[in-house]
Amino acid sequence: MSHNGFNTYRKSDLGGVNIGRYLCGACKKSTEEDRTFWDNLKTGFFDILTEICLRLRLNHVSFEAIEEIMSFLYPRDKDTIRNMIQFAIENLKVPAVQNTQFVHYDEQHPKAGRNQKYRLTLMESPSRQVIADELFDSKDAYTIEDFLRRNLDAHKPVFIVTDLYRGYSGIFKKVFGNKVTHQLCLLHLNKLIVNDFPRRTSIEQELIKYSLLNIFYNHEPEIEFLSCLIDEEKALLQKSRKEYKVWIKEAKRPFYEFVHNLELKRRRENQNLELRSYYEALNNFRDLFSKIDSFEVAVRKRLMKIEELWSKLTAFYLVDNAPATNNVLENYYSTSLKTHRKKQLEVSGIEDQMKLSALKRSGIIARPGRTLLEAFFMFIPFLDTG
């Protein structure tokens, strides 16, 4: 083999390299030295650029803004950035979840332009890994049933937590038969209880509200605080309405501060609201139900609904380590596709956010092994002179 010049390979703003050519004297065949090292340098550099773009997109940064940011690092137009992100998303796979004994199921209703879409999600409880997260044009029983059959083993026992939507029980029964345990989210129940009361409540209404919330969670401090104000409220109601309005406004202020301080205390101590035992919950419910005739219509209806759904609201008590709420999935929704952005994305944008969030949750998108600067330093021997 005799040396026969070289081929030059360049990458703008990074440098270039000369790869030697050789000619065989016998067969006159031309060959080239291995340039794998050069391809590896470029791949490493652009992989980190793609990681940066993925992080920005995951945090809802627009392609136009990413283009502006990249102009400070390594200029890329927004179409190139979009292609980089799409290629990376397509090639990254969310690992399958092996244990699916405890499952959270919920729906989100984003809009792609003017078109209503339905996002169906399954999440495994202990690991908080996404089992499936898909976008549909409808959320009818057939769509939900097909979604469940494709992503869960219908022959294994499963514990599913959902909100209080009526149709789920029938669908689960059809898919899983007697192998399903259906738990209704206590967080959704509490939200419905709060919505049963007017925005401007009296002290008595506030006391009844917290008594209902007290069925499954410990709200004794709030109830004790409100109980001290009941007699004073009754006395004020005998006076003029103007005096009562002034009093109720002043009476509620320290109560709201008290509730807020309780919440801050739980956060500082990294504690959740105390969940009652089954027998405490049952006794609290029976006590309220015995007084049902003294409550307003909305409260009576809520108590009757709790009685009707009691077995599904308390299923978690009968299974070790079972979740009682859909909080983990609600938190996932709030971070992956924020409410104020649900009407601002097209279908591809919504699907990208869903896939990126699932990849982040599974640990695929983690801390980088090296920085962009470290990848750039590898090009120092090949930088353009001058």
N, C-alpha and C positions, 0 to 999 in steps of 0.2 A: 504494500500500500504506500502510495506517495501523497504527501500533503498537496491539497488542491484548493487552497484559499479557505474561505469561511462564509457562513451565512449569518447575517445580523438579525437579531430579534429584539424588538423594542416595545416598550410600553410607555405611553406618554406620561410625563411628570414623574416617572419612576426610574428610568434609565434603560440601558440596553446591554446585550451580551453578544459576543462573537462566538459562534459554534463552528469548530473546524470541519472542513470537508476533506475526504480522502478518496483517491482513485486507485483502483486495483490495476496493476500493470498487465496482468494476465487476461482478465475478462473485461477490463475497461468499465467495470461497474463502479458508480459513485456512491459513497456512503457518508454518513454524518455522525459526529460524536453525539453521545447521549445528552439531551437537554432537559431531562426530567427535573433537575434541580431548579431550573428557571420556571417551569410550569408550577412546581410546588410553591415557590416564592410568591408568584402571582395569586395562586389559589388561596394561600394563607392570608394574604393582604385583603383580597376581596371578600373572603369569608367573614372577616371581622367587620368590614364595611356593611355587609348584609346583616350581620348581627345588630349593628347599631341601628340600621333602618327598621329591623324587626321590633327592637325595643321602642323606638319612637312610634311606630304604627300601633303597637300594643297599647300605648298610652294615648291613643286617639289623635296623634299628630297628623295633619293633612299631608298629602304628597307634595303640595306646593311648599309647605314649611320645611319638609325634609329636604327638598331640593335646595332651599336657601341655606340650611344647616350644612349640607354636604359641600356647598361652595367654599366653606372654610376648611374642609378636610381634603376631599378629593372630588372635584366637580362631577356631578351626575345629573342628567335631566330627569324630570319626574316620570317619564315613560320608562326609562331605563330602571329607575328605582322601583317602579310598579312591577316590572318584569322580574327584577331580582327578588322582591318579596314573594311574588306569586310562585316562582320556582322553588324558593326555600320552603314555603308552606306546603307545597305539593310533595316535597321530598322528605319532610319531617313527619313521622308517624307517631300518633299517640299510643303508648303501650297498652295492651289489653289488660283489663282488671280481672284478676283471677277469682277473688272471693267476692261474691255478690249476695251475701246473706241479708245485709241491711242496705236498702236502696232508697234514695230520695228521688221523687219525681215531681217536676213542676213545669210550668209553661210561661213563656214570655211572649208579648204581642208587639213586636216591632213593625214599623212600616217602611217598605222600600219605595220611596217616592209616595205615590198615592195608593199603592197596593198593600193591603193588610197581609202580614205574614205571621206565622205561628212557629215559635221556637220550642221544641220539645227536648227536655234534658233528663238524663238519668245520671245519678252520682252515687258512688259507693260511700257508705257512711264513715267507717273508721278511718280509711285512708284519704277520704275527700277527693278521690280521683274521679274524673269524668268518664263514665261508661259510654255514653252516646250523647251527642248534641247536634241536632239537625233542624233544618228550616223547611217548613211546609206551607202550602197555600190554604190548608184547612186543618182543623183539629177535631174532625168528627170522630165517631167511635171507631170506624174502620181504620183511619189513619193512626190513631193511638194504639189500637190492637196490633196493627202491622209493625209499628215502631217497637213495641214491647217484645213481640215474638222474634224480631231480628236481633235484638240486643240482650235479651235475657233468656236463660234456660228455663223453659216452661215446665220441665220435669223435676226441678229442684225446689225445695221450700224457700220462700223469699218473704222478707218483711219490708213492706213499702210504705213510706211516709208521703202523704200528699196534703194539699189544702182541702177545704170543705166542699169542693165541687161535687154535685150529686152523682154524676154519671160514672165516676171511677170504679165504684164497687162492682157494678155489673160487668164492666170491661175486664177487671182483674179476675173475676170469677170465671169468665169465659176463657181467658188465656191460661190461668194457673190452676183452675179448679179449687180443690180444698187445700192446696199447698201454699196459699197466700195468706199472710196476716196484714191487714190494712190498718194503719195508724193515721188518724187525722191530726194535722199540725196544731199544737196548742197555741202557737204564736198567732196563727190565723184566727183561731177562736177568740183570743184576747182582742185582736183588732176589730173583729165583728162586735164584740161586747162594747168596746169604746165607741164604735160608730152608732150603737143603739141609743146613745145619750146625746142631747143637744150640746152644741159648742159651749154655751153659757149655762152651766149646771148650777143648781142649788147645792148646799152642803149635803142635804139629804140624798139627792141624786148622786152626788160624788161618793157618798158612803155606800150606796147600793151598788154602784159601779165597781168599787174596790172590793166589795163583798163577793161579787161575781168573779172578779179576777183572782180572789183569794181561794177559789175552789181548788185550783191546781198549783198555784204559786203562793208563797208566803208574803202576804201584804198586811200582816198584823200591825206593823208600825203605822202605816197610813190610816188603817181603820181606827186605831186608838187615837190618833191625832184628830181625825174628823169627828169621832164620837164626842170629844170635848167641846165641839162647836155646835152640836145639834140643839141643845137647850137654848143657847143664845140666839140661834137662828129662829127658833119658834117664837121667842119673845119679840124679836125684831119684826117678824111677819105680822104681828098685831099692830104695829105702828105704820107710819106712812111708807109708801113704796119708794119714795125718794131716799128716806133714811136707810131702808133695806139695801138699795142698790149701792149706796156708799159703803155700807158695812160689808156686804158680800165681796166687794172688790178688795177691801183691805184685809178681809179674813182669808181670802184665797192666796194672797201674795206669800205669806209665811209658809203656807202649806206647799205651794209649788217649790219654794226654796228647800223645804224639808225633803221633798221627793227627789229633787235634783241632787242634794247632798248625799242621800242614800245611794243614788246611782254612782256618784263620783267615788264614794267609799268602796263600792263593789269593784269599780275599775281599778282603784289603787291596790286593792287586795287580790286582784285578778280572780274574782269570783262571779258566778252567775247568780241570778235570782234563785232562791232556794225552792226546789221542787218538793211538793208535799208527797207523803206516802199515800198509798192507795186508800187506806182506811181514813186518813185525815181528809182526803179529797171527797170520799164518799159521805162522811159525816157533814162536811161543810155544804155539800150539795143537798143532802136531805134536809138540813136545817133551813136552807133558803127555799126549797121546794114546799116545805110545810107552811111557808108564809106567802105562797104564790098569789093568793087572792088580794093581798094588800099592795101588790106592785102594779106599775103601769103596764099597758098592753105590750110594749116592746120587750120589757123585762120578762113578762110571762111567756111570751113566744120564745125568747132565748132559753129560758129554763126548760121548756118543753122540748126544744130542739136538742139541748144537751142530754136530756133524758133519753130521747130517741137514739142519739148517736153515742151513748155512754160506752158501749163495748169497743167502739173504734177510737174513742178518745182516750181510753185507758189500756189499750192493747200493749203498750210499751212496758207496763208494770209486770206483765206476765212473761216477758222474754228478757233474759239477762243482757245487759249492755245495749238494749234497743234504744234508738233515739225517739224523742217525744216531739220534736219540731223539725221544720224544714229550714232552719236558720242557715245551715252551711250552704244550701243551694241558693237561698235568697242573697246571701253575701256574695256568692259567686256571680250571680246575675248583676248585682250592683257594681261589681268591679269590671266585668267583662263587656257589658253593654249598658252604659249608664242611661238613666231614664231620659235625660235631656237630649241624648243622641239617637234615640230609637227611631226618630223620623228623619234623620239627616243622612242616612247611608243607603246605598243601593244594595241589591241582593249580594253581590260579590263582596262588598265592604262588610256587611253583616256576617257573612260566612267566614271572612278573614278574621274578624274579631273573635268569633266563636272558636276557630281553630287555634289561634294564637293564645287565647286564654286557657284552652285545654292543654296546650303544650307547656305553658308556664306552670299550670297546676301540677302536671306530671313530672316536672323537673327537667324537661328537655331544654327549655330556655332557662339557663342558669348563669352563674357568674362566668365570664370568659376566662380561658386559660392564659391568654396574654393580651396585651394592649395593642392598639393600632400603631403606636409609636415603636413598639418592639418589632412588629412585623415590617415597618418601614426601615428600621435600622439594618435589616437583612439586605437591603438594596444598596447600601452605602458603597460597596465595591463596584457597583454597576451604574452609579449616578453619572449623568452627563457632566463632562468637565467644563469649567468656565461658567 
